[in-house]
């Protein structure tokens, strides 16, 4: 954008020299060549990421300062067009509206006013016979008023942009929360049944395609209804929380743990042998049985689980049904145990 702007300004200056709107000896080739070289340096610093070491990685202030100095140099060679050419300063200031806050915009406006003031002082000293105080002061005052307005409006635009970014961040945060709610069980924080069934179909497809092992365990907390009846639903929630935490800590990250419904949970073991799955479930059963609860010190919680291995070509429904059948056998055999159907 900067190179494009300077190219247009160069073309305008060149035409102005030809039409005698600028001094005929205006060194426009030298000035714009130097400016394009400076922009090439800015480009290389940004593309090489060396500028990321700076507080301002886009080097907005440096680029604006270079443009302000160039504009001041051009104004020195203008004749009757100086009043109109002052607008170039505002083109440079526009470059920083979306990157600089009001304080830094005010700093750049002060730099513009300083450069133009030094130019007027230089010209007054060099050519006092051609300088009209009212004419110079009028330009100086117009620039000052324009910059004051620009800083105010530019700061307002910058603040609006910050609000839009904050609102976008809040919307993204809300979207992330809704996405989490869509796949997570609100009480335990584990994956919910719907997400588990979606992942189960995916894992079955992978097992069919790659010939890898896949095991499924269905877990039921024994006599959970009695916990709610005897100690209240808050106590039941605490037991569910406790199981979810123990299971999350004891299983592999690759294992998929979900709340299947009520006091039922399900674990999908990809790339694991039957013995490894049984060992993991046994550790979980022992740890859960060792838990103590402040609301009921005498309460003993146990679980029953049914484990089955995927058979190539069967549906997710058939796979889950065999795990449920294994769980039923574990419960019918006295609970607090694991039954395998592999």
C-alpha positions in Angstrom: 0.0 0.0 0.0 2.8 2.4 0.8 4.7 1.7 -2.4 1.5 2.2 -4.4 0.9 5.5 -2.7 4.4 6.7 -3.3 4.2 5.7 -6.9 1.1 7.8 -7.4 2.7 10.7 -5.6 5.8 10.4 -7.7 3.7 10.5 -10.9 1.8 13.6 -9.6 5.1 15.3 -8.7 6.6 14.5 -12.1 3.6 15.9 -13.9 3.7 19.0 -11.6 7.3 19.6 -12.6 6.4 19.4 -16.3 3.5 21.9 -15.8 5.7 24.2 -13.7 3.5 23.7 -10.6 6.8 22.6 -8.9 10.2 24.1 -9.0 11.9 22.9 -12.2 14.9 21.6 -10.3 12.9 19.4 -8.0 15.0 16.3 -7.3 12.0 13.9 -7.5 14.0 11.0 -9.0 16.4 11.1 -6.0 13.7 11.6 -3.4 11.4 8.8 -4.6 14.2 6.4 -5.3 15.4 6.8 -1.8 11.8 6.3 -0.5 11.3 3.2 -2.5 14.6 1.9 -1.2 13.5 2.5 2.3 10.2 0.7 1.7 12.2 -2.3 0.2 14.1 -2.4 3.5 10.9 -2.3 5.5 9.5 -5.1 3.4 12.6 -7.3 3.9 12.6 -6.7 7.7 8.9 -7.7 7.9 9.1 -10.7 5.6 12.2 -12.0 7.3 10.4 -11.5 10.7 13.3 -9.6 12.0 10.9 -6.8 12.8 9.1 -9.1 15.3 11.9 -8.2 17.8 10.6 -4.6 17.8 7.7 -3.3 20.0 6.0 -2.4 16.7 6.5 -5.4 14.4 4.8 -3.7 11.4 7.0 -0.6 11.9 4.0 1.6 11.4 5.6 4.6 13.1 8.9 4.3 11.2 7.0 4.0 7.9 4.9 7.0 8.7 7.9 9.1 9.8 9.6 8.3 6.4 6.5 9.4 4.6 6.2 12.6 6.6 9.8 13.5 5.9 9.3 12.9 2.2 6.2 15.0 2.1 8.0 17.8 3.9 10.8 17.7 1.3 8.2 17.8 -1.6 6.5 20.8 0.0 9.7 22.7 -0.2 9.6 22.6 -4.0 5.9 23.5 -4.4 4.7 26.8 -5.6 1.0 27.8 -5.6 0.0 24.1 -4.9 1.4 24.1 -1.3 -2.1 24.5 0.3 -3.4 21.6 -1.6 -0.3 19.5 -1.1 -0.8 19.7 2.7 -3.4 17.0 2.3 -0.6 14.5 1.6 0.3 14.7 5.3 -3.2 13.3 6.1 -2.7 10.5 3.6 0.3 9.5 5.6 -1.6 9.8 8.9 -4.3 7.6 7.5 -1.7 4.8 7.3 -1.7 4.7 11.1 -5.4 4.9 12.0 -5.9 1.2 12.4 -2.6 0.5 14.1 -2.0 3.4 16.5 -4.0 4.5 19.5 -4.8 8.2 20.1 -1.7 8.9 22.1 0.6 7.7 19.3 -1.5 9.4 16.7 -1.0 12.6 18.7 2.7 11.9 18.7 2.8 11.5 14.9 0.7 14.6 14.4 3.2 16.5 16.5 6.0 15.2 14.3 4.1 16.4 11.2 3.6 19.9 12.7 7.3 20.0 13.8 8.5 19.1 10.3 6.3 21.7 8.6 7.3 24.3 11.2 11.0 23.6 10.6 10.4 23.9 6.8 8.7 27.3 7.2 11.6 28.6 9.5 14.2 27.4 6.9 12.4 29.1 4.0 11.9 32.3 6.1 15.7 32.4 6.8 16.7 31.5 3.2 14.3 33.6 1.3 12.8 36.3 3.6 12.0 38.6 0.7 9.6 36.0 -0.8 8.0 34.8 2.5 4.7 36.3 3.5 4.0 35.8 7.2 0.2 35.7 6.8 0.5 33.2 4.0 2.9 30.9 5.9 1.0 31.2 9.2 -2.3 30.4 7.4 -0.9 27.2 6.1 0.6 26.4 9.5 -2.7 27.0 11.2 -4.8 25.1 8.7 -2.4 22.1 9.1 -2.7 22.3 12.9 -6.5 22.4 12.9 -6.6 19.5 10.4 -4.3 17.4 12.5 -6.3 18.1 15.7 -9.4 16.9 13.9 -7.6 13.9 12.5 -6.3 12.8 15.9 -9.7 13.0 17.4 -11.5 11.1 14.6 -8.6 8.7 14.2 -8.6 7.9 17.9 -12.4 7.3 17.7 -12.0 4.9 14.8 -9.2 3.1 16.7 -11.4 2.7 19.7 -14.3 1.4 17.6 -11.9 -1.1 16.1 -10.8 -2.3 19.6 -14.5 -2.7 20.6 -15.1 -4.8 17.5 -12.1 -7.0 18.3 -13.3 -7.4 21.9 -16.8 -8.3 20.7 -15.4 -10.8 18.2 -13.3 -12.3 21.0 -16.3 -12.6 23.2 -18.3 -14.2 20.4 -15.5 -16.7 19.7 -15.4 -17.5 23.4 -19.1 -18.0 23.5 -18.9 -20.2 20.4 -16.2 -22.3 22.0 -18.3 -22.7 25.1 -21.3 -23.8 23.0 -19.1 -26.2 21.1 -17.9 -27.7 24.3 -21.5 -28.0 25.6 -22.4 -29.7 22.4 -19.9 -32.6 23.0 -19.5 -32.5 26.8 -21.6 -33.8 29.6 -22.5 -30.8 31.8 -22.2 -32.6 35.1 -19.0 -34.6 34.8 -17.2 -32.7 32.0 -16.7 -36.0 30.1 -17.8 -36.5 26.5 -21.5 -37.0 26.0 -23.3 -40.0 24.4 -23.8 -38.3 21.1 -20.2 -37.3 20.6 -19.1 -40.8 21.7 -21.3 -42.5 19.1 -19.9 -40.2 16.4 -16.4 -41.1 17.4 -17.3 -44.8 17.7 -18.3 -44.9 14.0 -15.0 -43.2 13.1 -12.9 -45.6 15.1 -14.7 -48.6 13.6 -14.0 -47.3 10.1 -10.3 -47.0 11.0 -10.2 -50.5 12.5 -11.8 -51.9 9.4 -9.5 -50.1 7.1 -6.2 -50.7 9.0 -7.0 -54.0 10.7 -6.2 -52.5 14.2 -7.6 -53.7 17.5 -10.5 -51.9 19.1 -12.0 -52.7 22.5 -15.1 -51.3 24.2 -16.1 -51.3 27.9 -19.4 -50.4 29.3 -19.3 -49.4 33.0 -22.2 -49.1 35.5 -21.9 -47.7 39.0 -23.4 -50.4 41.3 -26.5 -49.5 43.4 -26.2 -45.8 42.4 -29.9 -45.2 42.9 -29.5 -46.0 46.6 -26.9 -43.2 46.9 -29.5 -40.7 45.6 -32.3 -42.2 47.7 -30.3 -42.4 51.0 -28.0 -39.3 50.7 -29.6 -37.0 48.1 -28.8 -36.0 44.6 -25.9 -33.8 45.6 -24.2 -36.9 47.0 -25.0 -38.7 43.8 -23.4 -35.9 41.8 -20.3 -36.1 44.0 -20.0 -39.8 43.3 -20.3 -39.2 39.5 -17.7 -36.4 39.7 -15.3 -38.7 41.7 -15.6 -41.5 39.2 -15.1 -39.1 36.2 -11.9 -37.7 37.8 -10.5 -41.1 38.7 -11.2 -42.5 35.2 -9.8 -39.5 33.4 -6.6 -39.8 35.4 -6.2 -43.5 35.1 -6.8 -44.0 31.4 -4.6 -43.2 28.4 -5.1 -39.9 26.5 -6.0 -42.0 23.4 -8.8 -43.8 25.3 -12.2 -42.2 24.7 -14.2 -41.9 28.0 -17.8 -40.7 27.9 -20.9 -40.6 30.0 -23.3 -42.9 28.4 -26.3 -41.9 30.4 -27.3 -41.8 34.1 -24.7 -43.8 36.0 -23.4 -45.6 32.9 -20.1 -44.7 31.3 -18.3 -46.1 28.3 -14.6 -46.4 27.4 -13.3 -47.0 23.9 -9.7 -48.5 23.8 -8.1 -48.1 20.3 -4.8 -50.0 19.7 -4.9 -51.9 22.9 -4.8 -55.6 23.8 -7.5 -57.4 25.8 -5.1 -57.9 28.7 -4.2 -54.2 28.8 -7.8 -53.1 28.8 -8.7 -55.6 31.6 -5.7 -54.3 33.6 -6.8 -50.7 33.2 -10.4 -51.5 34.1 -9.3 -53.5 37.2 -7.2 -50.5 38.4 -10.2 -48.2 37.9 -12.4 -50.6 39.8 -10.0 -50.8 42.8 -9.4 -47.1 43.0 -13.1 -46.4 42.8 -13.8 -48.9 45.6 -11.2 -47.3 47.8 -12.9 -43.9 47.7 -14.2 -42.2 50.9 -16.9 -39.6 51.1 -17.3 -36.9 53.8 -21.1 -36.9 53.5 -21.2 -40.6 54.2 -18.0 -42.2 55.7 -19.5 -45.6 55.6 -20.5 -45.4 51.9 -18.7 -48.0 49.6 -18.9 -47.4 45.9 -18.2 -50.1 43.4 -18.6 -50.6 39.6 -19.3 -53.3 37.2 -18.0 -53.4 33.6 -18.4 -55.4 30.5 -15.5 -55.5 27.9 -15.7 -56.7 24.4 -13.4 -56.6 21.3 -14.5 -55.4 17.9 -15.2 -58.0 15.3 -14.4 -56.8 11.8 -17.5 -56.0 9.8 -20.0 -55.7 12.6 -22.0 -52.5 13.2 -21.6 -50.0 16.0 -24.9 -51.2 17.4 -23.8 -54.8 17.5 -20.5 -53.9 19.0 -22.1 -51.9 21.8 -24.8 -54.6 22.4 -22.1 -57.2 23.1 -20.5 -54.9 25.6 -23.9 -54.4 27.2 -24.3 -58.2 27.4 -20.9 -58.5 29.1 -21.9 -55.8 31.6 -25.2 -57.7 32.3 -23.2 -60.8 33.1 -20.9 -58.9 35.5 -23.9 -57.6 37.3 -25.7 -60.9 37.4 -22.6 -62.5 38.9 -22.7 -60.3 41.9 -21.4 -56.8 40.7 -18.1 -55.2 41.5 -16.4 -57.1 38.8 -15.4 -57.1 35.1 -16.7 -59.5 32.5 -15.0 -59.9 29.2 -16.6 -61.1 25.9 -13.6 -61.1 23.5 
